[in-house]
Amino acid sequence: MKSVIVIGAQWGDEGKGKIVDIYSEFADTIVRPTGGNNAGHTLVVKGEKFVFHLIPSGILHPGKKCVISNGVVVDPKVLLSEIGRLKERGYLQDDSQLKVGLLANVILPYHILLDKAREERLGDRKIGTTARGIGPCYEDKIARTGIRLCDLVRPNAFAEKLRAGLELKNFLLKNYYGAGEVPFQGTYEEYLAYGERLSVHLIDTSLFINEEIRQGAKVLFEGAQGTLLDIDHGTYPFVTSSNTTAGGACTGSGVSPTKISAVIGVSKAYATRVGGGPFPTELFDEEGQGIRDRGNEYGSTTGRPRRCGWFDAPVVRYAARLNGLSGVALTKLDVLSGMPRLKVCVAYEVDGVRRDQVPLSLEDFEAAKPVFEQVEGWKEDISSAREFGDLPKAARKYVHMLEDVTGVEISLVSVGADRNETIIRKNPFRA
């Protein structure tokens, strides 16, 4: 039995889509356990680009079973659009390939309107959400007032819950935010239709995944966002609304931690962040812009330019501790090619005191100054490397340094956007 979790070890956008796509070749079932369509996983297969927001990246592999489990908040309109695009491109021809949790909470129009209105009101202190309604939907879930996918196939239950939700949400939208109201009848009919179209995919996903594991299937769990965006352990309040850690993958999928055999953290060879919040190694100069342009660091969900900076070892060490990382998949090493020297943050200085760990308070994290170590760069194009020994000496030295300062083995190195532009040093499904 092999069950592997892939999670983000930084602030999200680490390249998890490509890593999941690669590992999907060795898995039987791929599960998306948490988050919503605020996650955008981009991968390139034979020069063809794919962007996924809800459906696991493993859907591109023939015969693989893909699951969106109960911990995900689902915008049915977005999900059906993804399904349609895949079918148009020749994928997902068999509907049974995709399973969706009956108990997943539904993102409704008022969630999206509230998300946008709140961000506008926050002004300079806005969180930097994707305005997709993720946070407000999770709020309803925790408040036990949410609407779940199982409700969309029960007209009477859906009508009752929608009326109750609209009563409060429309009051807030109109009287507090000065926004438009959401109509009952049109919303009711639209979402009932979504439920009918999705009904072919709706099952008890926890039961399905556990049965797959019992029968010896290899299961891959595809995390969303990154560890530093976790609602409990991230740079609060500049976080997402779910648990983005390995523990969150277990609760979101309904699978016991005792059934997990490995956790792989995905980290870029540098660091990026979208939205507000502390980012000690951020670059504001030409080097930062150069990394952004070479790495195409623009959000796959929003198109927003990502903030770019040097590799932050305390962040990845923190992710290793929270998730029990078995290894790190290092992405975008090729982006650093041509830079004469590289910097790695090995610690912080806060109020004159060196700190090796991530500060827990927002104020301390915002005040943290990076303690850098500098290393030699390399000029060579590394995109053709398929074995670790193919890399230039300076690139190998950089990878070894990252292993030393994070305390985690780097089990995979990505040297380009395409699926085959990868060096697999250790396969978690075969280790």
N, C-alpha and C positions, 0 to 999 in steps of 0.2 A: 504493500500500500504506500502510495506517495501522494501527499496533499501539500501543495506549495502555495504560499501567499506572496504576492508581489505588491509592495507598497512604496510610496514616495518617501524618500529619506530627507527631503528638503522642504521647499514651500510649494510643491506641486510643479507640474509642467516638466518633469524630469525625463520624460521619454518612456513612460510606462507602456504606452501603446505598442511600441516596437518590441520591447522586452516580452510583453505578454504574447505578442504575435509569434515571436521566436520560440518561446517555451510551449506554446499551444501545439506545436508539432509533436511534442512528446506527451501531451496530456490527452485525456479522453473527454473531459468536461471542463468548461471554463465558466467561472462564476463572477458576476459583478455584485458585491455584497452591500455597498454603501454609496452615499452621495446622490447626485442627480445629474441633470444635463448641464450643470455648471462645469463638469469635467469634459475636457476635449482631448481624446487620444488620437494622435496622428501617426500614421505609418505609411511607408512607401513600399510597394511590392512590384518588382519588375518595372520600376519607373512610374507606376500608377499610384496616385495619392488617395488615401482614405482618411476620413475624419469621423470618429465615433464619439457620441455623447452619452449614450445609454447602453447600447448593445456591446457585449464583450468583443474585444479585438479578435478573438479566436474564431469568429464567425467566418473568416476568410478561408479557413481550413476545411476542406470537404469532410463531412461525416462527424465533425465535432459537435457535441451538445453544448449549448450556451444558455446560461441562466442569469436572469435579473431577479435577485432575491428580495426578501421582505424589507431589508434595511435601506433599500433605494427609494427615493421619492421620485415618482414617475409623472412626467408631463405626457399624457397619452398622445397629444398632437405631435410632439417631437418624436416619440417612439414610432408611431405609425409612419411618419415621414422617413425615418431611418430605414424602416423595414421596406418601404416602397423603393427607396434609392438602391438598396442592396438587390432587390429583386430585378430592378431595371438593368443592373450591371451583371446579372447572371448568378448572383449568390442567393442564399436562403430560399431555394426553390421548394424545399420541404419545410412546412410550417412547424413540424415537430422538432426541428433543430433548435428552436428558441423557446425556452420556458420562462414564464414571468410569474412572480409571486402574487398570489391572491391577496396577501396582507400588506402589500406595498402601498404606501400612502400616495394620494393623487395631488398633483399640483393643479390648482384651479386658477381661473383668470384673476380673482381677487388677490391671490398670493403674489402674482407678478406685479399688479398695480401697487400693492402695499410695499413691495420690495423697492420699486422705483421711487415711490413717494418718500420713503424713509431716507434713502440715500441722498435725495435732493435736499431734504431738511437738515441733514447732518453737515452739509457744506464741506468745509476744509477737513473735518474729522470723519468723513465718510469711510466706510469699511473697504469699499472697492469691490462690492459684490458684482456678480454678472447680471444682476437684475432679472434672474430667471424664476424667482419665486421660491428658491430653495429654503431660505431661512424661515419665512412665514409658514411654509408647509411643515417644516420640522417643529415649529412652535405649536401648531395645531396638533401634531402627532403627540408631543409631550403633554399638552393640555388635555389630551384624550377627546378632542373634538374633530379629529381629522376624518377625511373620507378616504376609504381604501378601494383598491381595484375591485375587490369582491362586491362593493356597493354598486358599482357601475353596471353590474348584471342583475341587480335587484331593484327595479324601478321604484317601488314604494319606499324602501329604505333610503335610497339615494335622494328622493324628493324631500323626505323629512330632514335628512342631514344637511342638504343643500340650503333649504329654507332657513334652518337654524344658523348656518354659517353666514349666509348673506345678511341676515338681520344685523349682526354685529359688524361684519366687515364693511357693508355699505354705509353704516353709521360712521365708522372711522374714516372711510374714504371721502365721504361728503363733508362731514362736519369738522373733522380735524385736519385732513390733508387738502381739502378743497379739490378733490379729484372726482372723476365720474363714477357712477354706480354700475354694478354688474347686474344685468337683468336675470331673473329666475328662469323664465320659460326657454329662452334661447340657449342658456347655459345647460339647462337640464336636458334638452333634446340633443344638443351637440355632444355632451359627454356620455349620454346613453348610447349614442351611435358609436362613439369610440369604444365603449365597453363591449358592444356587440362584435366589433371588428377584432378586438384583442382577445375575445373569449377563447379562441382556438389555442392561445398560448398560456392561459391562466391555469396554474396548478399549485399544489402544496410544495413549494420549492425546497423547504427544509427536509421534508420526507424524501423527496427525489434525490437530493444531494447525498444525504446519509445512506440511502440505498445504493447509490453509485459507489460510495466508498466501501460499503459492506461487500459489494460484489467484486472489489479489487480494482476499480477504475482509478486512474490517475487524475486528480482534480487540481485545477489551477484557479486561485482566487485573485481577481484583478482589482487592486485597490484604486481609489480615486483621490485626487488632491495629494497632499503631502503631510508628513508627520507634524511639521511646525504649524499646520493649519487645523490640527485636531482641536475640537471644542473644549476638551479638558486639559490638554497638555501643550497647546500651541500658544502663539503670541496674541492671546486674548486681549481685546475684542477683535483683533484683525485675524480672524479665523473663519473657517467654514462652520456649518451647523451640525456636523456629524463627527463621529469618531473615525479618524482616517488611519488609525493604527492597526496592527495585526489583530489586537483584541476586538476592534470594531468589525473586522472581517468575519470573526467567529460569531459575534452576536447578530450581525446583519444577515448572515447566511443561515443561522440556526445550526451550526456545526460546532461540536465541542473542541476546545483547544487541544485536547489529548489526541485528536485525529490529525493534527498538523505536524508534518515532518520537517519543514524548512520554511524560513522567511527570508526573502530576498528584497533588500532595499535598493531602490533605483536612485542614482545621484548623477547629476551632470559633473563634468570635469571642472566646472566652475560653478557659479550659483546664479539663480534668477528668482525674481519675485514679481507677482502682479498685484496691483492694488496697494493700499496703505499698510503701515506697520514697520517695525524695525528691520533693518537690513545692514548690519555693520560693515560688510565688505563691498557695499555698492560703489560702482565706478561712475563718475559724472563726466569723464573726459573722453578723449578720442578712443582710448583703449576700450572703454565700456561700449561705445557706439560701434566700434569695430567688431566686438564679440556679438553684439545684437544683430548686426547685419550679416555676418558670416554664419551665425547660428540660426538665422531667421527667427529671432526671438520676438514673435508677435503671437498673441493668444489665438489658439485654434478655435476657441469658443467665441471670443469677443473681438479679436483682431487688435487688441490693445498692445502697445509696445511693452515688453517686459523689462523690468529693472535688472541690470546685469552687474555682477561683481565677481570677485575671486572666490575660490573654493573655501568653504567655511567648515573646518574640521570639528569644532565644538557642536555644530548643528548635527552633523552626521553621527558623532559619538552619542549625542542625545537620542537620535533615532535608533541607534544600535541598542541602547539601554531599554528604551520603551518597547521595542518590537522584538528583541532577542534575535537580531539579524544573524543569519547563517552566512551571508555574503552580500556583496554590493555589486550591482550591475552598473558600470560606469559608462555614461553616454556622452556623446559629442566631444570626445577627445580630439577629433579632427579639427574642430573649430579653433583650437589653440595653436594649430600649426602655423608657423611663420612669425610667431611672437618671440622676440629675442630673449625675454625673461618672463617668468611666471611667479606669482605670489600665492602663498597658501596661508590662510589665517589659522594659527595653531592654538590661540587663546584670545581672551579679551582683557582689556584694562578698564575697570570701572572705578571712578574716583580714585585713581592712582594705585589701585590694587589689582594684581593679576588674577584672573579667574579662568579656570580651564573648562568650566561647565556653562551651559546656557543659563543666563539669568532668568529667574522665574517672574519677576515683576516687570511690567511693561516699561516702567520708568528706568530701571537699571539696564534693560535691553536697549532702549533708545539711547542711553548714555554710553553704551559699550563701544570702546575703540579697539579695532582689530590689532592683534600682535602678529605680524607677518614674518614668514620665512621666505626667502627668495631662491628660486632655482632656475637653472638654464632651460631655455626653450629649444625648439627644433624647427628646422625650415622645411623638412621633407613632407610631401603629400603622403599621408598614411592610409588613405582610403582603400588601398589594395591589400593591406595587411590582413592575413587570415589566421596567423599564428602569433603568439606573443613575441616570439623571437624575430618576427618580421618588422617590428617597430624600431625606430631609431633608438639609440642608447639613451638619449635624453628623455624620450617619451616613456621608455621602460622605467627609468629612474623616477620620473614623476609619478607613475602609477604605484611604484613601491613606496614612495614617500607618503602617498595618500593612505596606503595600507597601514603604514607605521603610525601616522598621526590620528587615524580613526580607530585603529585596533580591529579592523574588519578586513577579511580577505576580499579582494576584488575578483569575482568569479567570472565576470564577462566585461568585455570592453567593446563599445560601439565606435566604429571609425567612419561612419557615414550614415545617411538617412535610410538607405535601402536595407531590406531584410538581410541580404547576404553580406553586407559590409559590417561584419561582426566577428569578434574573437571570443570563442567560448572556452574559458579556462577550466571551468567545472560546471557540469550540468546537474542542477538540484534533483532532477528526476532520475539521475543515474548514479548519483554520489552514494 
